[in-house]
Amino acid sequence: MNGRATAARPPSRRLLRSLAVVAALALSVAACTTTGPGGGSSGDGPQRVTLQLQWSTQGQFAGYLAAVDQGFYAKRGLDVQIKEGGVDIVPQTVLAQGQADYAIAWVPKALASREQGAAITDVAQIFQRSGTYQVAFADKGITSAEDLRGKRVGNWGFGNEFELFAGMTAAGLTPASDVTLVQQQFDMQALLSGEIDAAQAMSYNEYAQVLEARNPATGQLYTPADFSVINWNDTGTAMLQDAIWASTERLSDPTYEDTTTRFIAGSIEGWAYCRDNVESCRDIVVKAGSTLGASHQLWQVNEVNKLIWPSPAAGAGTIDPAAWEQTVRVARTAVNADGQTVLTRDPDPEAYTNTYVERAIGMLKSEGVDVVGAGYTPTTVTLNPGGS
């Protein structure tokens, strides 16, 4: 509306068709979630907030699910709706397009989207360590990136492969010619069947899958001794992964700033709860509709805790400049099989901020929440066949 009065006239057919399309799109978006992003609240009720995950419901996201289940968001005046991700969902794009208030995404992938124009900012670095492995049978003798020379090496692609390529390059290999690259499915069947020599795996998911499988030679489940693992945290090519991303533009709005602080505080409290109540968080994930088995989810929560705790002395979610710079360096220099890097230039200063997580940590400390977990020790998980 421009404020000027004009004579009324019948709408054109073109306008009616346009309005019909807009209405259909609105109904489509509304069907995707029970509340729209930034939906606000009615009267004195809680503020509705939408979080977009990067994958389906599983222990990887236990802290956010626990924050809903245990009321950590609610006590901060937030009604958080969690949207599942999937193969065809890019969480940072959902956020940038205004279809969610916050998103969980790996740092290099989100920075690539930012370089392409997505106005998003890392406001809390939940995972402080990478969970990416390269796994092989122990008898293959693959214990370092250098040992991959001449081997059939699986990777998922879709931006998940750059730690692997950086590790091989640092070991003196040319990935495009020194190994046979194999497009790997998001499982471990190709490794177990012998189609590939080394498979990409997340510590909290696919690695558990091989330990839930039976060794045909013994009839028993495989054990860690049956495999060798390359952990990219040990090679200097690890990249930061799960972080909370917010809208850069909306961070200029004091209301959204306040919401961001409260959302981060609730999320970190959720993760602190999962640190101290692993089995309870397993149950919360299962109740939330995970299709994976109970022992697999317990493994996931336990392994994800290792990526978060102990946190930096400043507190969980804070962004370590050295880890950020390493991620950017790998993203700018590691070349995949197509000759591409994740980034072509350094991200601008608005790509991350510790402002809101520091405020959230101050809030949590005043409530007596342990935001560092200096004494954290993981539990021992026994996996069942198939993760049941």
C-alpha positions in Angstrom: 0.0 0.0 0.0 1.4 3.4 -0.9 -1.1 5.5 1.1 -2.7 7.2 -2.0 -6.5 6.7 -2.7 -7.3 5.4 -6.1 -10.6 4.6 -7.8 -11.7 1.0 -7.4 -11.7 -1.2 -10.6 -12.4 -4.9 -11.3 -9.2 -7.0 -11.0 -7.9 -8.3 -14.3 -7.9 -12.0 -15.2 -4.1 -12.0 -15.0 -4.2 -10.5 -11.5 -6.7 -13.1 -10.4 -4.5 -15.9 -11.7 -1.5 -14.4 -10.0 -3.4 -14.2 -6.7 -4.4 -17.8 -7.1 -0.8 -18.8 -7.5 0.3 -16.8 -4.5 -2.5 -18.4 -2.4 -1.5 -21.9 -3.5 2.2 -21.2 -2.7 1.2 -19.9 0.8 -0.8 -23.1 1.4 2.1 -25.2 0.3 4.5 -23.5 2.7 2.0 -23.7 5.5 1.7 -27.4 4.9 5.5 -27.9 5.4 5.4 -26.8 9.1 2.9 -26.1 11.8 4.2 -22.6 12.2 5.9 -20.2 9.8 9.3 -18.7 10.6 9.2 -15.8 12.9 5.6 -16.6 13.5 5.5 -14.6 16.7 2.9 -15.4 19.4 -0.7 -14.8 20.0 -1.4 -12.6 23.0 0.9 -13.5 25.9 1.8 -17.0 24.5 5.3 -18.2 23.6 7.1 -17.0 20.5 7.0 -19.5 17.7 10.4 -20.3 16.1 11.3 -22.8 13.4 14.5 -24.8 13.3 15.6 -26.6 10.1 17.7 -29.7 10.6 20.1 -31.0 7.9 19.0 -34.6 8.2 16.3 -36.8 9.5 15.5 -37.2 13.2 18.4 -38.9 14.9 20.9 -38.6 17.8 22.9 -36.0 15.8 20.2 -33.5 16.8 19.4 -34.8 20.3 20.2 -31.6 22.1 17.5 -29.6 20.2 14.9 -32.4 20.6 15.8 -32.5 24.4 15.4 -28.7 24.6 11.8 -29.1 23.3 11.0 -32.2 25.4 12.5 -30.8 28.7 11.1 -27.3 28.3 14.4 -25.5 27.9 13.0 -23.5 25.0 9.6 -23.0 26.6 11.0 -21.5 29.8 12.6 -18.9 27.6 9.4 -18.1 26.0 10.0 -20.0 22.8 7.7 -22.5 21.0 10.3 -24.3 18.8 9.1 -26.3 15.8 11.7 -28.6 14.4 11.7 -29.5 10.6 13.4 -32.6 9.5 16.0 -32.5 6.7 16.8 -34.9 3.9 18.8 -35.6 0.8 16.9 -32.9 -1.2 16.8 -30.3 1.6 19.6 -27.7 1.9 19.1 -26.2 5.4 21.0 -23.0 4.8 19.0 -22.3 1.7 15.8 -22.9 3.6 17.0 -20.3 6.2 18.2 -17.8 3.5 14.8 -18.0 1.8 13.0 -17.1 5.0 11.4 -20.5 5.4 13.0 -21.1 8.9 14.3 -18.9 11.6 17.5 -21.0 12.2 19.2 -23.9 10.6 21.7 -26.6 11.5 24.4 -26.9 8.8 28.1 -27.8 8.3 30.3 -24.7 8.2 32.0 -25.3 4.8 28.7 -26.0 3.1 27.0 -23.0 4.6 30.0 -20.8 3.7 29.7 -22.0 0.1 26.1 -20.9 0.1 27.0 -17.6 1.7 29.6 -17.0 -1.0 26.8 -17.6 -3.5 24.7 -14.9 -1.8 22.9 -16.6 1.1 22.8 -14.0 4.0 23.5 -16.3 6.9 25.7 -16.2 10.0 27.1 -18.9 12.3 25.9 -17.8 15.7 26.9 -20.9 17.7 29.4 -23.6 16.8 27.8 -26.6 18.5 30.2 -29.3 17.2 33.8 -28.4 18.2 35.3 -31.3 16.4 34.7 -33.2 13.1 33.0 -36.5 13.1 34.2 -37.7 9.7 36.2 -40.9 9.4 37.6 -43.0 6.6 37.1 -46.6 7.6 38.8 -49.8 6.2 39.1 -53.4 7.2 42.2 -53.7 9.3 43.8 -56.3 7.0 43.9 -53.7 4.2 46.7 -51.9 6.0 45.1 -48.5 5.6 46.0 -46.4 8.7 46.8 -43.1 7.1 45.8 -41.0 4.1 49.1 -42.0 2.4 47.9 -45.7 2.5 45.0 -44.9 0.3 47.3 -44.8 -2.8 46.1 -47.3 -5.4 43.0 -48.1 -3.4 39.2 -47.9 -4.2 38.1 -45.0 -2.0 34.5 -44.3 -1.3 33.1 -40.8 -0.7 29.6 -39.3 -0.6 30.3 -36.2 -2.6 27.7 -33.3 -2.1 30.4 -31.3 -0.3 31.1 -34.0 2.3 34.3 -35.1 0.6 36.7 -32.2 1.2 38.3 -33.4 4.4 39.2 -36.6 2.6 40.6 -34.8 -0.4 42.5 -32.4 1.8 44.0 -35.3 3.8 45.1 -37.1 0.6 46.6 -34.0 -0.8 48.5 -33.3 2.4 49.9 -36.8 2.2 51.2 -36.2 -1.3 48.5 -37.9 -3.3 46.7 -36.5 -6.3 43.1 -37.7 -5.6 42.1 -37.7 -9.3 44.8 -40.1 -10.3 46.4 -41.8 -7.3 43.2 -43.5 -6.0 40.1 -44.9 -7.6 37.2 -42.7 -6.4 33.9 -44.4 -5.9 30.6 -42.7 -5.4 29.4 -44.1 -2.1 25.8 -44.5 -0.9 25.0 -43.2 2.6 25.7 -46.6 4.1 28.6 -49.1 4.5 27.4 -51.9 2.3 30.1 -51.2 -0.4 32.8 -51.6 2.3 31.3 -54.7 3.9 30.8 -56.4 0.4 34.4 -55.6 -0.6 33.4 -53.2 -3.5 35.6 -50.5 -2.0 38.7 -50.5 0.2 37.9 -47.5 2.4 34.5 -45.9 3.1 33.5 -42.5 4.4 31.7 -42.6 7.7 30.5 -40.4 10.5 31.7 -41.5 13.9 28.1 -41.3 15.2 26.3 -43.1 12.3 27.9 -45.1 9.5 30.8 -46.4 11.7 28.3 -47.9 14.1 26.7 -49.6 11.1 29.7 -51.8 10.5 29.9 -52.6 14.2 26.2 -53.7 14.0 26.9 -56.1 11.2 27.8 -59.8 11.6 31.2 -61.0 10.6 30.5 -64.0 8.3 33.7 -65.7 9.5 32.7 -65.8 13.1 28.9 -65.3 13.2 29.5 -62.5 15.7 29.2 -58.8 15.3 32.3 -57.0 14.0 34.5 -55.2 16.6 36.6 -52.1 16.3 39.6 -54.3 16.1 38.4 -55.5 12.7 38.7 -52.1 11.2 41.2 -49.2 10.9 40.0 -45.6 11.1 41.5 -42.4 9.7 40.3 -39.5 11.9 40.7 -36.2 10.1 41.0 -34.4 13.5 44.4 -36.1 13.7 45.7 -34.9 10.3 45.0 -31.2 10.5 42.4 -31.3 7.7 39.3 -31.5 9.9 36.5 -28.9 9.2 33.9 -27.5 11.5 30.5 -29.2 11.1 27.1 -28.7 12.9 26.5 -25.1 13.8 23.5 -22.9 14.4 23.0 -20.5 11.5 20.9 -17.3 11.7 19.7 -14.7 9.2 22.4 -12.1 8.8 19.9 -9.4 7.8 17.5 -10.2 10.7 20.3 -9.9 13.2 20.0 -6.1 12.8 16.5 -6.4 14.4 16.8 -6.2 18.3 13.8 -8.6 18.6 15.5 -11.3 16.5 18.7 -10.7 18.3 17.0 -11.4 21.6 15.3 -14.5 20.2 18.6 -15.7 18.9 20.2 -15.4 22.3 17.3 -17.3 24.0 17.3 -20.0 21.3 21.0 -20.6 21.7 20.7 -20.8 25.4 17.9 -23.3 25.2 19.9 -25.4 22.6 23.0 -25.5 24.7 21.1 -26.5 27.8 19.6 -29.3 25.7 23.0 -30.5 24.8 24.2 -30.2 28.4 21.2 -32.4 29.4 22.2 -35.0 26.8 25.8 -34.9 28.1 24.5 -35.8 31.6 21.5 -38.0 30.5 22.6 -40.0 27.5 19.9 -42.7 27.8 17.1 -40.2 28.4 18.2 -38.4 25.2 18.2 -41.7 23.4 14.6 -42.2 24.4 13.7 -38.6 23.4 15.1 -39.2 19.9 13.3 -42.5 19.5 10.0 -40.9 20.7 10.5 -38.1 18.2 10.2 -40.6 15.4 13.6 -41.8 14.5 13.6 -44.8 12.2 16.9 -46.1 13.6 17.1 -48.6 16.4 17.6 -47.8 20.1 21.1 -49.0 20.5 22.2 -47.1 17.4 20.6 -43.9 18.8 22.4 -44.4 22.1 25.6 -44.8 20.2 24.8 -41.6 18.2 24.1 -39.5 21.3 27.3 -40.7 23.0 29.5 -40.1 20.0 28.0 -36.7 19.3 28.7 -35.7 22.9 32.4 -36.4 22.2 32.2 -33.7 19.4 30.8 -31.1 21.8 32.3 -31.9 25.2 34.5 -30.8 26.7 33.8 -27.4 25.2 36.2 -24.4 25.0 36.8 -22.7 28.3 34.6 -19.9 27.1 31.7 -22.3 26.9 29.8 -24.6 24.5 28.9 -23.1 21.1 31.7 -20.5 21.0 33.6 -20.3 17.8 37.3 -20.9 18.0 39.1 -18.6 15.6 41.9 -21.2 14.9 39.4 -23.9 14.1 37.5 -21.5 11.9 40.6 -20.5 10.1 41.6 -24.1 9.5 38.1 -24.8 8.1 38.4 -21.8 5.7 41.9 -22.9 4.7 40.8 -26.4 3.8 37.7 -25.1 2.1 39.9 -22.8 -0.1 42.7 -25.2 -0.9 41.3 -28.7 -1.0 40.4 -29.7 -4.6 37.9 -32.4 -5.3 37.9 -34.8 -8.3 36.3 -32.1 -10.4 39.0 -29.6 -9.6 36.7 -27.5 -7.4 37.3 -26.0 -4.0 34.5 -25.3 -1.5 35.3 -21.6 -1.4 37.0 -19.2 -3.9 37.7 -16.5 -1.4 37.8 -15.8 2.4 34.4 -15.3 4.0 33.5 -11.8 5.1 33.6 -10.8 8.9 29.8 -11.3 9.2 30.1 -15.0 8.4 30.3 -15.7 12.2 29.9 -14.0 15.5 30.3 -15.0 19.1 28.1 -12.1 20.3 24.9 -14.1 20.9 26.4 -17.3 22.2 28.4 -15.3 24.7 25.2 -13.7 25.9 23.5 -17.1 26.0 26.4 -18.6 28.0 26.1 -15.7 30.5 22.4 -16.5 30.9 23.1 -20.2 31.4 25.9 -19.6 33.9 23.6 -17.4 36.0 21.2 -20.4 36.1 24.0 -22.8 37.2 24.2 -24.7 33.9 27.7 -26.3 33.3 28.5 -24.9 29.8 32.0 -26.4 29.6 31.8 -30.0 30.8 35.4 -30.1 31.8 34.9 -33.4 33.6 33.0 -35.1 30.8 33.6 -38.7 30.1 31.7 -40.7 27.5 29.7 -43.8 28.4 30.2 -47.3 27.0 27.6 -48.4 24.5 26.9 -52.0 23.5 25.5 -52.1 19.9 22.9 -54.7 19.0 22.6 -56.4 15.6 21.2 -53.9 13.1 21.3 -51.2 15.8 18.1 -52.5 17.5 
